Amino acid sequence: MDQKERIIEIEIKLTEALRLSEELSDIVAQQANRLDVAERRIQLLMERAAQDEANSASGISINDTPPPHW
């Protein structure tokens, strides 16, 4: 294998590595977005649970009342 062929092979490998790096970067960005959404949802659920707990401690229980047709 002469030097020109080696350079071409290295360039091909470099191009493939750059493409893979870009794909992985896109995947990391998507996962970061999904994680942000999940964290916001968890925070909302925690706030809702805290509010429900505060309401039940004060004697107000919204979730335990039967529907009006009962």
N, C-alpha and C positions, 0 to 999 in steps of 0.2 A: 504494500500500500504506500503510495507516494504521499508527499506532503499536501498536495492539492486535494486528494481524496480525503485525507484526515481532516483538513479544514472544512470541507463540505460536510463530512459526518458530524463534526463538532457543531457547525452552524445548524444542522438539522436538529440535533439534540437540544441545543440552546432554544431554538424556536419552539420545540415541543415543551420544554420546561417553562418557558414564558407563557405559553397558552394554558398549561396546567395551573400555573400560579394565578393567572387571571380568573380561571374557573373557580379555584379555591377561594379567592378573594370575594367573588360574587356569592359563593355559598356562605362564607362567614358573615357577609353583610346581611343576607337573608335571615340567617339564624339570629343575628343580633336584633333585627327588627321583630322577629317572632318572640324573642326573649323579652323585649321591651313591652310588647302587647301582653304577654303572660304576666309580667310583673305588675302592670297596671290593673289587670283583672284580679290578681291576688290581693292587691291593695284595696280595691273596691269591695271585694268579698270580706276582707278583714274589717273594713269600716262598717259594712252592713252587719256583720256578726257582732261587733262591739255595740252598735246601735240597738240591735235586737236584745242583747244582754242588758243594756241599760234600761230599755223599755220593760223587760220582764222584771227587773229589780224594782222598778217603780210601780209595779202592779199593772201596767198596761201590757196586754198580751194580744197583739194583732193576729198572730198566726194561729192561736188556739180557739178563736171564735168559730162556731159552726156556720155554714152557709145559711142564708135567711129561709130557705125552703125546708129546713129541718125542724 
